[in-house]
């Protein structure tokens, strides 16, 4: 990977924009087969001391990365803006095209955050979506950037209190499309549950579900709540507040019966869900639990017989989930908002 | 209990459910399985895209134990998978793989297949869907299908049962009809998935998105605005040691009858009411049936063939086709074919469609170029410039998937001088992501029963119907010399003879 780099101290957004254009012009003039990617702007606002950690996370997203990343590192008390622009590319061979990715790193102060739009707007590539991610909070930055944000990336599992995290996500949904990493952690589980009940003879069991038990890493209660919220919203259950200190238990009202819902923490190391069990009234149940090389599935029949098998799938890891978050910026999932509403109802 | 029509959990999911399935690959130790099918299955497993219960049974002539086949599969996957294998996923995929050795016309093989499938049903506790994937030499297709029927393995009473048949589907129109008849004696058409991996490529599917997701193009997509169309699918490589196959096939069968005519159909069909499999295939069929097949006598005026001779490829001397290993020194197999087709319908009447394919030409390229008619009146003088050229819309399938449109633009300066410029869009710059392998998409579609990207029986026969008279004419002509083109060149100059006055092949 080759890089063209521009640096400046005490600079201004116009100068950064000029540098981006000039570096692109120079590189394209030197090699016409090199062209800039135009997919997504990703604006990340982080604490200066954690800039490296976030940069490392962004490097691990795999093939799903933004075409222009603007990483703003906030340093308390700083009054000036320093910037670094990096264009990275691989020289194409033969007739192939090479794609240029752009990264802008900006060091700025907390005083810049309330007017951050005036700093960022000139720097993002026009005509493509802009996603905002503030992994260290910086609510004032999010509020300042709502005018240019098409998508907000957040992680409801980052908040210690799921109710507050989900309320914040719901609030932001009013201003932009929200991609929630806590929701994306539930994707394989939602896919497997949907597939398990897809054969026609199983579909009718969906209306007989009487128990949902989700198990989650201690810090991933929001993911578990969203999974329960998803089932409630898809199956038209009325979610009611769950109670408990840490682990949450309660019921949702289905049309003709109640569904017991429990969300219990486990000692799993990695964030996300550990397992989920869905049981129906006549004794049939399905459990999916995280295992090496995928999930371990266990099915209990009405007569009590049990079978278990491996459902194949490699773990995406947190890097893969962040990459999926970036990819989701270009898509729209209509089921998140209703699932979020039910999840909030479970939170009370 | 009330039957539920829809699964409400599916809404919003990108990955649609695939029902528990056992996949039986006939020809499981062959080259296609080795390079494509087994790696594709691993990648699906890696992504968590396989059904919650998935079993694989390999059937082939080589005598292996289950464990030996698992080791062969492991080596294939480790070598050809586009994703670095995760050991736990790979072990999980391989651990229950079964293998049944035997020749394809032996009843006992199918009895063993049946026992194995019943055993897997028993293990699952319910009937698994069955997909039989025929990845063998084409002469075994009717044999295997017949044996499956004889053994009762075609039944779809308790489960979904499907058969996937690799290309080539037939050798000419008559053999394709015979094969269709053989297959449809055993399976219902809804169970049959004739695969052309080309249709599984993202780039080919993008052709439909380009046409039907943009209002910009439809108004000019007809005989009033289009002057002519060129479809090119050429390669800079030779036959790469496949003389055994290629000598019997040739360029027309290898690429024109399937891939290129599919591109032509997708380019020229009417917009389907929906992308449901039969709606899409109905539209493709309609336009294919609008292509009037030539009579044998008129073939020389609308088709030409050629062979690569010795030449220079990328600065290195290259052998001619007749000097390739396994090729007869007097071979008449074409390595280059070009044709001019007409579509007899209201949209396209009078527009020539030029198709060309060839091996060992200057570069690898697959593209569709739509040349629009010139503007009706030119207010500008063209002195001092190359002048106003008709607009050209070029859809590149490979190597760099994209769309370019040539436009006339003013050359900066005091005079009104025009030159063509290009407005280019490259998919790679707008979707920084890796496209899935065509086989991954198609295997999943077959397991889900979605036939949209597979070829229907009538479509296959329409495709063969177009090229069959050309094959016949070329077979009958045993005397005319086959024109040669130098390896590494632009192809045979004789191909120009097919073009109408004022038309030209695009430079490769």
Interface residues (C-beta under 8 A of the other chain):
Chain A: X35 X36 X37 X38 X39 X63 X64 X65 X67 X94 X95 X96 X97 X99 X101 X187 X188 X190 X191 X192 X193 X194 X195 X196 X197 X198 X199 X200 X203 X204 X206 X207 X231 X234 X235 X292 X293 X294 X297 X299 X301 X307 X309 X310 X311 X312 X313 X314 X315 X327 X330 X331 X333 X334 X335 X336
Chain B: X1 X2 X3 X4 X6 X7 X8 X9 X10 X11 X12 X13 X14 X15 X17 X18 X19 X20 X45 X46 X47 X48 X50 X51 X52 X53 X54 X83 X86 X87 X88 X89 X91 X92 X93 X124 X125 X363 X364 X399 X400 X426 X428 X429 X430 X431 X432 X433 X434
